[in-house]
């Protein structure tokens, strides 16, 4: 039967051009699962395929295309998903783990139990790969190995180890309460280089540096000589550097000394030709994290989200109680910070659209796991905000799947094609008609196995 299946796949590939695995790779050792009848959004940004068939085995996609072009192998488990939409699993390039539980940030949150619960929630909501961009403790590496090898449930993870901050500055202890072994705060360029060496020795995926002073609310900013040394040492060790910024001046400064990823949107001014030129010169990536500012007022504006059947099950009881409190809602609406957040969000949206049109590579992230940005939910909110910014639903979905994979240099996911990881969502409604439909999840498949969502 296996040989017959192999011959049929090769024959179909020759006749139709459907992307399939090479001959030697089509052997399977496990059961074959077929999703049949859905509309396929494959993550490339191409035209969706109606009445599609997707064949999965051994954690990978064996074939994906129109029903006429893909043969269903004998003995396969066939699941009828007619009328639904299938898309790749979401990939976030900017999130955080083990920081906020409910409404409280404390070092004890960085535990296997709590992070495991967060990652199961990410996975259940279709975010199958998560980048924890800094503030990670020693536990991170054991978790990364277990998750990426499928030894525990939850999304796969990558990360930026502790990251580089500054004493009395960012990341601010008033917002994130973390242990000393979750952040470096070097005082000299030499200490910065030593921190990078330690993170490299542990096998970090990226390096994170904080430049922002949070609207001059912090007494210190990292010195240019330190972050220049951090970038230089990182590049010597073949590591890329992602920078936390708010203002265009800081974004230009980090790009000027070789920064690779602008990890938040520019929110103080419209991006200009100089900034775009620096981004192109550096071949740098841009992650807007629109949900960051949105989360500072949206729950007060729309407290009904606490009872939304698509959202409420994923909210911690403490958070539900908070956003349902009329007094809290009134305080948030009246606070100067909410007005500033609204302005920042508007600027961030405009800059995202400008950069997208300029051809700057855009990554995907919401800064979830900090503040009121709920793991998984914040990613779906980010998609809505990207469409509000002027991107089409297809452009937004492509950024959140294949683009996000490219930023992480992961060539095995982000696209539903033969040979790629079988990480995908089955949706009850079409996200191209309404991007909010990404939350209407029928099922999630991670490494070709259906995820338990409760």
Secondary structure, DSSP 8 states (H G I E B T S, - for coil): -HHHHHHHHHHHHHHH---B--GGG---SS-EEEEEEEEEE-SSS---EEEEEEEEETTEEEEEEETTT----TT-EEEE-TT-EEEE-EEEEEE--SSEETTEE-GGG-SHHHHHHHHHHHHHTTEEEEEE-S---THHHHHHHHHHTTSSSS-EEEE--S-B--TTSSS-TTT----GGG-B--SSHHHHHHHHHHHHHHT-S-EEEE---TTTTSS----HHHHHHHHHHHHHTT--EEEE-SSHHHHHHHHHTT--EE-S---SS---HHHHHHHHHHT-EE---HHHHHTTTHHHHTGGGGG-TTTGGGS-HHHHHHHT-HHHHHHHHHSHHHHHHHHHHHHHHHHHHHHHHTT--B-----BTSTT--TTHHHHHHHHHHHHTT--HHHHHHIIIIIHHHHTT--SSSS-STTSB--EEEESS-TTT-GGGGG-EEEEEETTEE----
